Amino acid sequence: MLVSVTGGTGFVGAHSVAALVRRGHRVRLLARDEQRAGRALGALGVDPGAVDVVVGDVTDEGRAVRAIRGADAVLHAASVYSFDSRRRSEMRRVNELGTEVVLAAARREGAGPIVHVSTFGVLEPGEGREVRVESPAGRPRESYMATKAAAERIARRHQAEGAPVVITYPPALLGPHDPRLGDQTTRLRNALRGLMPMWPLGGFPVGDVRDAAATHAELLGTPGGGPARHFTPGLYLSTREYVATLRQVTGRRLPAVFLPARAMLPVGLLTDLVQRAWPWHIPAEYGAVYTCVRDLRVAAAPGPRPIAQTFGDTVRWLRESGHLSARQAGLAGHPPPVPEERLELRKERR
């Protein structure tokens, strides 16, 4: 089966491509940089012969059609995920216009299923702050979530018109091999670098990017895509639990102060304004505080990996790739222990 993928040089997209190739599918990427695609997929062991690259942007209708023509299925994972207020116009262009262009092109070319990668943050909570796949799309007061909510409405419109569009809602994702060191990976890294001594109370669902990728590969291999909306695996963590898990996997104390999220919103708003003029990224982001204020739970099953393993694998990769020092990575910076049976096998070979 030939699957056309947008966003294949990003965190979710690259892991999803790797999962598709492992299942024997061929992949055609729409990517702005062919070399970047090679680096992102090469790090995951993807056979270059299984992937073709069409160079272009998701907002370019001609390039989108070229990438999708002849494909059996489409994964639209292209998105700018950032709480950095300086990227507001870029998010509108890619997240909103790009979604309209790609989904419309996929429909015209007769591809199906067409999987659109959304996010849990676009949904309006019901009782107990839980969101479900049936929850209405909200109008979040934060740039990234607002543009993803606009994209969600586009995808739902195509669904209502009978198109084979399937929407997935990943939680905040961690895991190894993040090609662009995205927002969630950067937040974890900043915590270990001592740049986040203050945390808002509240929390959010967290999952493993490899579990989200496996969900996408399964949906794309299902005729019609099955049910129209899916959560990818995730587990709600309060910010206290998040920091406690980091302490567990690194063995570090990581001093932290936890403050009411709503009380921190004005600080986040001020930072958002300052960030527009300040050239360097400020870790205290309005979007992160706003996420904790909403404090959403998802009606999703946890993934097969324990959350501590996901955190540990993320920290280990950050250390191996030079983004953290050995001291910052702590215990998680060491190679994982070799299972007993593998040690015995090594002895026999000697």
DAKA-V739108 format. One record per pair of residues at least 6 apart in sequence whose C-alpha atoms are under 8 Angstrom apart, sorted by the first residue. I is the first residue (numbers start at 0). J is the second residue. D is the distance in whole Angstrom. If there is no record, write none. Layout:
i: {I,I}
j: {J,J}
d: {D,D}
//
This chain:
i: {0,0,0,0,0,1,1,1,1,1,1,1,1,2,2,2,2,2,2,2,2,2,2,3,3,3,3,3,3,3,3,3,3,3,4,4,4,4,4,4,4,4,4,4,5,5,5,5,5,5,5,5,5,6,6,6,6,6,6,6,6,6,7,7,7,7,7,7,7,7,7,8,8,8,8,8,8,9,9,9,9,9,10,10,10,10,10,10,11,11,11,11,12,12,12,13,13,13,14,14,14,14,14,15,15,15,15,15,15,16,16,16,17,17,17,17,18,18,18,19,19,19,20,20,20,20,22,24,25,25,26,26,26,27,27,27,27,27,27,28,28,28,28,28,29,29,29,29,29,29,29,29,29,30,30,30,30,30,30,31,31,31,32,32,33,33,33,36,37,39,41,42,43,53,53,53,54,55,55,56,56,57,57,57,57,57,57,57,58,58,58,58,58,58,59,60,60,60,63,63,63,64,64,64,64,67,67,67,67,67,68,69,69,70,71,71,71,72,72,72,72,72,73,73,73,73,73,73,73,74,74,74,74,74,74,75,75,75,75,75,75,75,76,76,77,77,77,78,78,78,79,79,79,79,79,80,80,80,80,81,81,81,82,82,82,82,82,82,82,83,83,83,83,84,84,84,84,84,85,85,87,87,90,90,90,91,94,94,94,95,95,95,95,98,98,98,99,99,99,102,102,102,105,105,106,111,111,111,111,111,112,112,112,112,112,112,112,112,112,113,113,113,113,113,114,114,114,114,114,114,114,114,115,115,115,115,115,116,116,116,116,117,117,117,117,117,117,117,118,118,118,118,118,119,119,119,119,119,119,120,120,120,120,121,121,121,121,121,121,121,121,121,122,122,122,122,122,122,122,123,123,123,123,123,124,124,124,124,125,128,128,128,128,129,129,129,129,130,130,130,130,131,131,132,132,132,136,136,136,137,138,138,139,139,141,141,141,142,143,154,154,157,158,158,158,163,163,163,164,164,165,165,165,165,165,165,166,166,166,167,167,167,167,168,168,168,168,169,169,169,169,169,169,170,170,170,170,170,170,170,170,171,171,171,171,171,172,172,172,172,172,173,173,173,173,173,173,173,173,173,174,174,174,174,174,174,174,174,175,175,175,175,175,175,176,176,177,184,186,188,188,188,188,189,189,190,190,191,191,191,192,192,193,194,195,195,195,196,196,196,197,197,197,197,198,198,198,198,198,199,199,199,199,199,199,199,199,200,200,200,200,200,200,200,200,200,201,201,201,201,201,201,201,201,202,202,202,202,202,202,202,202,203,203,203,203,203,203,203,203,203,204,204,204,204,204,204,204,205,205,205,205,206,206,206,206,206,206,206,206,207,207,207,207,207,207,210,210,210,210,211,211,214,218,218,230,230,230,231,232,232,232,232,233,233,233,233,233,234,234,234,234,234,234,235,235,239,242,244,244,245,245,245,246,246,247,248,248,248,248,248,249,249,249,249,249,249,250,250,251,260,260,260,260,261,261,263,264,264,264,266,266,267,267,267,267,267,268,268,270,270,270,270,271,271,274,274,311,312,314,314,314,315,315,315,315,315,316,317,317,318,318,318,318,319,325}
j: {23,24,25,70,71,24,25,26,27,69,70,71,72,24,25,26,27,70,71,72,73,74,219,26,27,28,29,66,67,70,71,72,73,74,12,16,26,27,28,29,73,74,75,76,12,28,29,30,57,74,75,76,77,12,13,28,29,30,75,76,77,78,13,15,16,28,29,30,36,76,77,30,35,36,39,40,178,39,77,177,178,179,176,177,178,179,181,208,76,208,211,212,76,77,212,39,40,43,40,43,208,209,212,209,211,212,213,215,216,26,40,212,40,43,44,45,212,213,216,25,26,216,26,45,46,49,216,49,49,50,49,50,51,50,51,52,53,66,67,50,51,52,53,66,52,53,54,55,56,57,62,63,66,36,52,53,54,55,56,54,55,56,54,55,52,53,54,52,47,178,47,176,176,62,65,66,62,62,63,62,63,63,77,93,97,98,100,101,92,93,96,97,100,101,100,100,101,104,100,101,104,101,104,105,108,73,104,105,108,110,108,108,110,110,110,111,112,110,111,112,113,219,105,110,111,112,113,114,219,113,114,115,116,215,219,98,101,102,113,114,115,116,115,116,93,94,97,90,93,94,89,90,93,94,143,90,143,181,182,143,181,182,142,143,182,284,285,286,287,271,274,280,284,142,271,272,274,275,274,275,142,143,142,143,146,146,146,147,150,146,147,149,150,150,153,154,150,153,154,113,154,157,111,113,162,163,164,222,223,224,163,164,165,218,219,221,222,223,224,163,164,165,219,224,164,165,166,167,215,218,219,224,154,164,165,166,167,166,167,168,169,147,150,151,166,167,168,169,147,167,168,169,170,130,168,169,170,230,297,139,144,290,295,136,137,138,139,144,145,147,148,151,130,131,134,135,136,137,148,130,134,135,136,137,130,131,134,295,134,293,294,295,296,295,296,297,298,295,296,297,298,297,298,228,229,230,148,151,152,148,145,148,145,148,285,286,289,286,286,164,166,164,164,165,227,223,224,227,224,227,224,225,226,227,228,229,227,228,229,228,229,230,231,228,229,230,231,206,211,230,231,232,233,203,204,205,206,230,231,232,233,183,203,204,205,206,183,205,206,207,208,183,184,205,206,207,208,309,310,313,184,207,208,209,309,310,312,313,312,313,314,315,316,317,313,316,184,313,282,314,317,322,323,195,282,196,253,253,327,328,323,327,253,282,255,282,283,254,255,256,255,256,257,258,238,255,256,257,258,238,257,258,259,260,263,288,291,237,238,239,257,258,259,260,291,292,237,238,259,260,291,292,293,294,235,236,237,238,290,291,294,295,235,236,237,238,290,291,294,295,296,233,234,235,236,295,296,297,233,234,235,236,231,232,233,234,301,302,306,309,232,233,302,304,306,309,231,232,302,303,231,232,231,224,225,297,298,299,299,299,300,301,302,297,299,300,301,302,297,299,300,301,302,306,296,297,257,253,307,310,251,307,310,252,253,307,307,310,311,330,331,311,328,329,330,331,332,329,330,329,288,289,291,292,288,292,288,285,288,289,283,285,283,284,285,286,288,284,285,281,283,284,285,284,285,280,281,331,331,328,331,332,328,331,332,333,334,332,323,328,324,325,328,332,332,332}
d: {8,5,6,8,6,6,5,6,7,8,5,5,7,7,6,5,6,6,6,5,5,7,8,6,5,6,8,6,6,6,8,6,5,6,7,8,7,6,5,6,6,5,6,7,7,6,5,7,7,6,5,5,5,5,8,8,7,7,7,5,4,7,5,8,7,6,8,7,7,7,7,7,7,5,6,7,7,8,8,7,6,7,7,5,6,7,7,8,7,6,7,7,6,7,8,6,6,8,8,7,7,6,6,8,8,4,7,6,6,7,8,8,7,7,8,6,6,6,6,8,8,5,7,7,8,7,8,8,5,6,6,5,6,6,5,6,7,7,8,7,6,5,6,7,6,5,6,6,7,7,8,7,6,7,7,6,5,6,7,5,5,6,6,8,6,8,7,8,7,6,8,7,7,7,8,6,8,6,8,7,7,6,8,7,5,8,7,7,7,7,6,5,6,8,8,6,8,7,7,6,7,8,6,8,8,7,7,6,7,8,6,7,8,6,5,6,8,5,5,5,6,6,7,7,7,7,5,6,8,6,5,6,8,8,8,8,7,8,7,6,5,6,6,5,8,7,8,7,6,5,7,5,7,6,8,8,7,7,7,6,8,6,7,6,7,6,7,5,7,8,8,8,7,7,6,8,7,6,7,5,6,7,8,7,7,6,6,6,6,6,7,6,5,6,7,8,7,6,8,7,7,8,8,7,7,6,7,8,6,8,5,6,7,8,6,8,7,5,5,6,5,6,8,8,6,5,6,7,8,8,7,8,7,7,6,5,6,6,5,6,8,7,8,7,6,6,5,7,7,7,4,5,7,8,5,6,6,8,7,8,6,8,8,6,6,7,7,6,7,7,5,7,6,8,6,6,5,5,8,6,6,6,6,5,5,8,7,7,8,8,7,5,6,6,4,5,7,7,6,5,6,6,6,6,6,7,6,7,7,7,6,7,5,7,8,6,8,8,8,7,7,7,6,8,8,6,7,8,8,7,6,8,7,4,6,8,6,5,6,6,5,6,7,8,6,5,6,8,7,6,5,7,8,8,5,5,6,8,7,8,6,7,7,6,5,6,7,6,5,5,5,7,6,7,6,5,6,7,7,6,8,6,6,7,6,7,6,5,6,5,8,8,5,8,8,7,7,8,8,8,8,8,7,6,7,7,8,7,6,7,8,6,8,7,8,7,8,7,5,6,6,5,6,7,7,7,6,5,6,7,6,5,6,4,7,6,7,7,6,7,6,6,5,5,7,8,5,6,8,7,5,6,8,5,7,6,4,5,8,5,5,7,5,6,6,8,7,7,6,6,7,6,5,4,6,7,6,7,5,5,6,7,8,6,4,6,8,7,7,8,8,7,7,8,8,6,7,6,6,8,5,7,6,5,7,8,8,6,7,6,5,5,5,8,6,6,5,6,8,8,7,5,8,8,6,7,8,8,6,7,8,8,7,6,7,8,7,7,6,7,6,8,6,5,5,5,8,6,6,6,6,8,6,5,8,6,7,7,6,7,8,8,6,5,4,8,7,8,5,7,7,7,7,7,6,7,7,5,8,6,6,7,7,5,5,7,7,8,6,8,6,7,6,6,8,6}
//
